[in-house]
Amino acid sequence: MTMRFSRQLDQFGKDRMVLGLLLLAGLLLAARAWLADHPQHDPWAPLDLNDPPGWATQRKLASLRSDPDECRAVLERSGVAFAVLEPAGEGTCRRADRTQLRDAPFSPARPVTTCPVAAAVQVWLTQAVQPAAAELLGSPIVRIEHLGTFSCRRIGGGGNWSEHATGNAIDIAAFVTDDGQRVSVLRDWEREGTDAEFLRNVRDGACDVFGTVLSPDYNAAHADHLHLDQAARGLGGFCR
């Protein structure tokens, strides 16, 4: 009787193991199917800048920082119009990667940046800037005023080399809507109301795709612009 009961226990244990394996296999298949339908969450799926932001988006964008060729392949795959310009500069300030977005609404001219900055800008514009403008300003952004991308200089005049030294950064000063509203970082950051809320929304959205985001909350040197760059700052970057 005891031996028979023991065999029954063994069989019950085996049945539970098989059932557990079947459940695990089912969960894995379901997860695989879900990731196939949501590639923005799949770290192994090719990056498409048109996908909504997901768990893997920031990691995928960060991986482009050291691979300009792959970055340009991502722009092409995403249907983003861009140009690759000849390298320029010398020494520390040599810009081997000079990429220009063709359709981004920048002023006074289309800025030339590294490809990783261009890719992050594209995501930021479509996934953060325009949605915030529609919700808070009631009109799409048709012009973004910038203060430049390249400046062969050190931080604060004597520290480490700035990301601007290689065009790996862009400074944003203001946004202009289709109906003529102009939202300025210098004028509107400290004000109350929807303009200030819009600026904080686009700052926070930039933190999801750039390595570094500096706003007037960081220091007085950034009182008139948002500094966005693609330096490798570790997981999550630096956002202030």
C-alpha positions in Angstrom: 0.0 0.0 0.0 2.8 2.3 0.9 4.7 1.6 -2.3 1.6 2.2 -4.4 1.0 5.5 -2.6 4.6 6.4 -3.3 4.3 5.7 -7.0 1.2 7.9 -7.1 3.0 10.7 -5.5 5.9 10.4 -8.0 3.4 10.4 -10.9 1.6 13.4 -9.4 4.9 15.2 -9.1 5.8 14.4 -12.8 2.3 15.6 -13.9 2.8 18.9 -12.1 6.2 19.3 -13.7 4.8 18.7 -17.2 1.9 21.0 -16.5 4.3 23.7 -15.3 6.5 23.4 -18.4 3.5 23.6 -20.6 2.3 26.7 -18.8 5.8 28.3 -19.1 5.9 27.4 -22.8 2.5 29.0 -23.3 3.6 32.2 -21.5 6.8 32.4 -23.5 4.8 32.0 -26.8 2.3 34.7 -25.6 5.1 37.0 -24.7 6.8 36.5 -28.0 3.6 37.3 -29.9 3.0 40.4 -27.7 6.5 41.7 -28.4 6.1 41.1 -32.1 3.0 43.4 -31.9 4.9 45.9 -29.7 8.4 46.2 -31.1 9.1 49.4 -29.1 9.3 47.1 -26.0 11.4 44.4 -27.6 15.2 45.0 -27.1 16.0 42.7 -30.0 13.6 44.3 -32.6 15.1 46.7 -35.1 14.6 50.3 -34.0 12.0 52.2 -36.0 11.7 55.9 -35.1 8.0 55.9 -36.0 7.2 53.4 -33.2 5.8 54.9 -30.0 8.2 55.1 -27.2 8.6 51.8 -25.3 10.7 50.1 -22.6 13.5 49.5 -25.1 13.5 52.8 -27.0 16.1 54.7 -24.9 18.4 51.7 -24.8 18.2 51.3 -28.6 18.9 55.0 -29.2 21.8 54.9 -26.8 23.4 52.1 -28.8 23.6 54.4 -31.8 26.0 56.7 -30.0 29.0 54.7 -31.1 27.7 53.5 -34.4 26.9 56.2 -37.0 26.5 53.7 -39.8 23.8 51.8 -37.9 22.2 55.2 -36.9 21.9 56.2 -40.6 20.4 52.8 -41.4 17.8 53.5 -38.7 17.0 56.9 -40.2 16.6 55.2 -43.7 14.5 52.4 -42.3 12.2 54.9 -40.5 11.7 57.0 -43.7 13.4 60.1 -42.3 14.9 62.5 -44.9 18.5 63.4 -44.0 21.8 64.2 -45.6 25.3 63.1 -44.7 27.9 65.9 -45.0 31.6 65.7 -45.3 33.7 65.6 -42.1 35.0 68.9 -40.9 37.4 70.3 -38.3 40.6 69.1 -36.7 41.8 67.5 -33.5 39.4 67.3 -30.6 36.9 69.3 -32.5 36.9 67.2 -35.7 33.4 66.3 -36.7 33.5 63.0 -38.5 29.8 62.4 -38.3 27.8 65.4 -39.7 24.2 64.6 -40.3 21.4 67.0 -41.3 17.7 66.4 -41.0 15.9 67.7 -44.1 12.4 68.2 -42.8 12.7 69.2 -39.2 11.3 72.7 -38.7 14.4 74.4 -37.4 15.4 78.1 -37.7 17.5 79.9 -38.6 18.8 77.0 -40.7 18.8 73.2 -40.6 21.4 72.3 -37.9 24.2 69.8 -38.5 24.6 67.3 -35.7 25.8 63.8 -35.1 23.5 61.2 -36.3 22.5 60.0 -32.8 21.4 63.6 -32.0 19.4 63.7 -35.3 17.7 60.4 -34.5 16.8 61.5 -30.9 15.5 64.9 -32.3 13.2 63.0 -34.7 11.7 60.9 -31.9 11.4 63.9 -29.6 9.6 66.1 -32.2 7.1 63.4 -33.1 6.5 61.8 -29.8 6.9 64.7 -27.3 6.9 68.2 -28.9 4.0 67.9 -31.3 1.7 66.0 -28.9 2.4 68.6 -26.2 1.7 71.4 -28.6 -1.6 69.9 -29.7 -2.7 69.3 -26.1 -1.5 72.6 -24.5 -1.1 75.1 -27.2 -3.9 73.9 -29.5 -1.7 74.3 -32.6 1.2 72.3 -34.1 4.8 73.6 -33.9 6.0 74.9 -37.3 9.3 76.4 -36.2 11.9 75.6 -33.6 14.5 78.3 -32.9 17.9 76.9 -32.0 21.1 78.5 -30.8 23.5 76.2 -32.7 25.1 72.8 -32.5 28.8 73.3 -33.0 31.2 75.3 -30.9 34.8 74.2 -30.4 35.0 75.0 -26.7 35.3 73.5 -23.2 32.5 73.5 -20.6 32.6 76.8 -18.7 35.6 77.9 -20.7 38.1 75.6 -18.9 36.5 72.2 -18.0 36.0 69.1 -20.1 35.3 69.5 -23.8 31.7 70.3 -24.5 29.5 68.0 -26.6 29.1 71.0 -28.9 32.8 70.6 -29.8 31.8 67.7 -32.0 28.3 68.7 -32.9 26.9 66.1 -30.5 24.5 68.6 -29.0 21.8 71.2 -29.8 20.5 74.2 -27.9 16.7 75.0 -28.2 15.5 78.5 -27.5 11.9 78.8 -28.6 9.0 77.1 -30.3 6.5 78.8 -32.8 3.1 77.4 -33.5 1.1 77.4 -36.8 -1.2 80.1 -35.4 1.6 82.4 -34.4 2.2 81.6 -30.7 5.9 81.9 -29.7 7.0 80.0 -26.5 10.4 81.1 -25.3 12.5 79.3 -22.8 14.0 82.6 -21.5 10.6 84.4 -21.2 8.2 81.6 -20.3 10.0 79.1 -18.2 9.3 80.8 -14.9 5.8 82.0 -15.8 2.6 80.2 -14.8 0.3 78.8 -17.4 0.3 76.5 -20.4 3.4 77.9 -22.1 5.5 77.0 -19.0 3.7 73.6 -18.8 4.5 73.0 -22.5 8.2 73.7 -22.0 8.4 71.3 -19.0 6.6 68.7 -21.0 9.0 68.9 -23.9 12.0 68.9 -21.5 10.7 65.8 -19.8 10.1 64.2 -23.2 13.7 64.9 -24.2 14.9 63.1 -21.1 13.5 59.9 -22.6 15.7 60.0 -25.7 18.8 62.1 -25.0 21.8 61.3 -22.9 21.8 64.8 -21.3 19.1 67.4 -21.0 19.8 70.7 -19.2 17.1 73.4 -18.7 16.9 76.6 -16.7 16.4 74.4 -13.6 20.0 73.3 -13.9 21.8 76.6 -13.7 21.8 80.2 -14.9 23.9 79.4 -18.0 20.8 77.6 -19.4 18.3 80.2 -18.6 17.5 80.8 -22.2 17.7 77.3 -23.8 17.3 73.6 -23.4 20.6 71.8 -24.0 20.2 68.4 -25.5 23.1 66.0 -26.2 23.9 62.4 -26.8 26.8 61.8 -24.5 26.9 58.4 -22.8 25.8 59.2 -19.3 24.8 55.7 -18.1 21.4 54.2 -17.8 18.7 56.9 -17.9 21.1 59.7 -18.7 21.2 63.1 -16.9 18.1 65.2 -16.9 17.7 68.5 -15.0 
